[in-house]
Amino acid sequence: MDRRQVFMAQLDQAAHADEKANAPDSIQEDQAFMNRMKTIPFHRMEEGDLRRLWRIALRGVSVRKAVEKSKISEEIK
């Protein structure tokens, strides 16, 4: 591969990462993404990866809140 091909491949990869950062994901995709992120040092993560991590974290917190609320409402019954 020459430099131009490498550069084009990197551009494609970056565009794909940005697209995935804004796309709705399944649990399996989120889990695969999180497993991959375990191998990358935090300071080397790209902006799109950080946005996706943030979105996954926010969803996780909202789910935990809903579970806790459900547990409390069942305990009251």
N, C-alpha and C positions, 0 to 999 in steps of 0.2 A: 504494500500500500504506500502510495506517495503521500506527501503532506496534505495535498488538497483532499484526497479521499478520507484521510484521518480527520481533518477539520470538518468535512461534511458529515461524517459519522457522528462526531461530537455534537454538531448542531442538531442532528436528528434526535440524538439521545436527550439533549437539553429540552427540545420541543416536546418530546414524549413525556419527560418528567414534569414539565409545566402543565401539560394536558392532564396527567394523572393527578396532579396536586389539586385540580379543580373539579375532578370528576367524582360522582358518587361511587363508593367502593363497597364491595361485599365484605363480610367478616373474613372470608378466606384471603382476599386480597390484602386486607389490613394486617392480618396475621403474618402473611408472607413478607409484607413490607417491614413490619416491626422486627421480624427475624433477621432481615437483611440489614436493618439499621443497627442491630446489636454489634455488627462487625465493623462499623464505621465510627471513628472517633468523632465526638460532638463538634469539634472545631473544624472538621473537614466536611460537614454536612452542607448541602446547598440550600438556597432559599426555598425552593420548591419542596424539598424534603422536610424542612422545618415547618412549612405551612401545613403539609399533610400530617405531620406529627401533632401539631397543634389541633387540627380538626379531629383527629382520632382521640386525643385527650379530652377535648370538650364533649364529644359524644359519650366517652366513657364516664365522665362526671355526671352527665345528665341521666345516663342509664342507672348509675349507682344511686342517684337521688331518687329516681322513680322506684327502684327496688326497696330502698329504705322507707319511702312513703308507703309503699304497698305493705311492707312488713308491719309498720305501725298501725295501719288501718285494719289489718287482719287481727292484730293483737287486741285491738279495741273491741272487735266483734265478739 
